[in-house]
Amino acid sequence: MDRYLKSAEASKFLGISSSSLWELKSTKVLEAGKHWIYVTGKPRSNVLFIIDKIRQWQIDMTKYIES
């Protein structure tokens, strides 16, 4: 089961700054519905980050960079 966290909790868990996390979201590196969601399903609601999917993205990017 995926874990959903607010940005402050997510950034601590993932080892990146909160501003970096928001930058990844705003530049669409992290995909809506895959890496993050709107809590109410509406654009002005709070955002939750899907930790397990973002961690997998970190792993995949590390492998890509190192290959």
trRosetta pair geometry for C-beta under 8 A, 3 or more apart (Angstrom, degrees):
i j d omega theta_ij theta_ji phi_ij phi_ji
2 50 5.1 -14 177 -157 132 102
2 51 7.3 154 -175 46 77 71
2 52 5.0 -128 -128 33 73 123
2 53 6.7 5 -131 -24 125 97
3 50 7.3 131 74 -158 48 51
3 51 4.4 -24 81 39 103 122
3 52 5.9 112 25 -26 84 94
4 37 7.1 -39 -131 37 128 115
4 48 4.1 31 177 156 106 132
4 49 7.0 152 -154 70 58 35
4 50 5.9 -26 -97 -95 73 61
4 51 7.3 -157 -87 -5 19 88
5 9 4.0 -120 -177 95 119 115
5 10 4.2 159 90 -63 114 81
5 13 6.4 110 32 10 170 143
5 48 6.4 137 59 -161 19 84
5 49 5.6 -32 66 60 76 88
5 51 5.6 49 8 -51 114 115
6 9 5.2 81 58 19 76 105
6 10 6.6 -148 92 -10 31 97
6 46 7.2 -38 -116 173 97 123
6 47 7.9 108 -136 85 58 63
6 48 6.4 -55 -78 -111 46 69
6 49 7.6 68 -177 14 7 90
7 10 5.5 -59 -137 40 28 113
7 11 6.1 29 165 -22 66 106
7 18 5.1 80 149 -147 107 100
7 21 5.7 164 -150 96 92 139
7 22 6.6 19 -138 -59 142 93
7 47 6.9 48 -50 83 101 105
7 49 6.5 96 -93 -17 54 123
8 11 6.1 -53 -146 32 25 108
8 12 6.8 22 155 -14 59 106
8 18 5.9 -14 -94 -91 53 132
9 12 6.0 -60 -155 37 32 109
9 13 6.2 27 153 -17 67 111
10 13 5.8 -60 -146 40 30 111
10 14 5.9 12 162 -6 68 116
10 21 6.1 120 105 -141 115 157
10 49 4.0 50 -113 60 162 136
10 51 6.0 -150 -127 -87 87 90
10 54 7.3 63 -172 41 114 160
11 14 6.1 -64 -136 48 26 100
11 16 5.6 -98 -148 82 77 64
11 17 5.9 -3 -164 170 132 18
11 18 4.3 -89 -38 -73 161 61
11 20 7.4 122 -129 55 109 92
11 21 5.0 -113 -84 -20 95 138
12 15 7.8 28 179 -69 26 36
13 51 5.8 -28 111 -134 145 130
14 21 7.1 116 59 -88 144 116
14 51 6.9 -150 -61 -140 99 84
14 54 6.0 -42 -103 119 139 127
14 55 6.7 -142 -114 -79 89 76
14 58 7.0 173 -160 -47 101 147
16 20 4.5 -103 166 83 111 134
16 21 5.8 135 99 -55 114 85
17 20 4.5 99 58 3 83 102
17 21 7.0 -144 97 -5 48 85
18 21 5.5 -52 -152 33 35 115
18 22 6.5 32 152 -14 67 104
19 22 5.8 -53 -147 40 34 109
19 23 6.2 39 151 -23 65 106
20 23 5.5 -52 -146 35 32 115
20 24 6.5 36 154 -20 64 102
21 24 5.9 -52 -152 33 30 111
21 25 6.7 29 149 -16 62 106
21 30 7.9 14 -168 -15 64 154
21 49 6.7 -48 -175 -85 127 156
22 25 5.5 -54 -150 38 36 114
22 26 6.0 30 156 -17 70 108
23 26 5.9 -55 -137 40 30 105
23 27 6.1 14 165 -5 65 112
24 27 6.4 -63 -138 46 23 99
24 29 4.4 -79 -158 66 75 118
24 30 4.6 67 135 -14 100 107
24 35 7.9 -89 130 137 114 152
25 28 7.7 24 173 -76 32 31
25 29 7.7 -67 -54 50 19 78
25 30 4.9 -38 -89 60 58 119
25 35 7.5 -153 -99 104 80 118
25 36 5.8 1 -115 13 117 158
25 47 7.3 52 -149 175 161 160
25 49 8.0 -102 -72 -97 124 104
28 31 6.9 43 -171 -96 72 56
28 32 8.0 -42 -128 -18 82 88
30 34 7.6 -159 180 82 65 92
30 35 3.7 -119 -169 97 95 152
30 36 5.8 61 138 -7 124 109
30 49 7.7 -27 178 -134 155 99
30 54 6.5 -6 -119 -104 122 99
30 57 7.1 -162 -104 34 78 178
31 34 4.0 25 83 40 110 121
31 35 5.3 108 48 8 59 102
31 36 7.9 171 88 28 35 77
32 35 7.7 -46 -67 48 16 78
32 36 6.4 -52 -115 73 48 83
32 37 7.4 99 -167 -100 67 45
33 36 7.9 -6 -9 72 22 46
33 37 6.4 70 -98 -93 40 83
34 50 7.2 -128 141 51 35 142
34 53 5.7 -173 158 178 70 151
35 49 6.7 -17 156 -153 74 77
35 50 5.6 -148 -159 47 28 100
35 53 5.1 -144 -101 110 59 121
35 54 5.3 90 -149 -73 100 84
35 57 6.6 4 -100 -26 125 148
36 47 5.5 9 177 -177 120 109
36 48 6.6 169 -154 87 71 43
36 49 4.9 -33 -99 -107 92 58
36 50 6.3 -149 -76 2 34 84
37 41 7.9 -26 176 -85 99 56
37 47 7.0 157 80 -152 38 63
37 48 5.5 -11 59 58 88 91
37 50 6.9 70 -11 -44 96 105
38 41 5.5 134 89 -97 108 12
38 42 5.9 -151 147 54 143 32
38 43 6.4 -83 -98 -92 153 24
38 45 4.7 98 -179 63 97 109
38 46 7.5 130 -157 76 59 38
38 47 6.2 -45 -99 -98 50 65
39 45 4.8 -131 52 147 85 123
39 46 4.6 19 -1 69 132 88
39 47 7.1 -133 -25 -86 85 15
39 48 5.9 94 -77 -16 85 105
40 45 3.8 -177 26 -90 101 158
40 46 7.8 89 -7 34 89 71
41 45 7.2 41 35 22 32 149
42 45 4.9 98 65 -18 81 109
49 54 6.1 5 169 -28 109 145
50 53 4.4 28 108 24 112 117
50 54 6.5 146 83 -17 62 90
51 54 5.9 -63 -145 40 29 107
51 55 6.1 31 158 -21 67 107
52 55 5.7 -50 -145 34 30 113
52 56 6.5 32 153 -18 62 104
53 56 5.7 -52 -150 35 32 112
53 57 6.5 38 148 -22 63 103
54 57 5.3 -48 -150 33 37 116
54 58 6.6 42 149 -22 65 99
55 58 5.5 -48 -153 31 35 114
55 59 6.6 35 149 -18 64 103
56 59 5.5 -51 -150 36 36 113
56 60 6.2 36 152 -19 67 106
57 60 5.7 -53 -143 39 30 111
57 61 6.2 29 157 -17 65 107
58 61 6.0 -56 -145 38 27 108
58 62 6.3 30 155 -22 62 108
59 62 5.7 -56 -150 34 29 113
59 63 6.5 27 154 -16 64 105
60 63 5.8 -55 -150 36 32 110
60 64 6.3 32 152 -20 65 108
61 64 5.5 -53 -144 37 33 114
61 65 6.1 33 157 -19 67 106
62 65 5.9 -55 -145 37 28 109
62 66 6.2 12 161 -6 63 116
63 66 6.1 -70 -144 47 25 102
63 67 6.1 27 160 -30 65 112
64 67 6.1 -58 -145 25 25 110
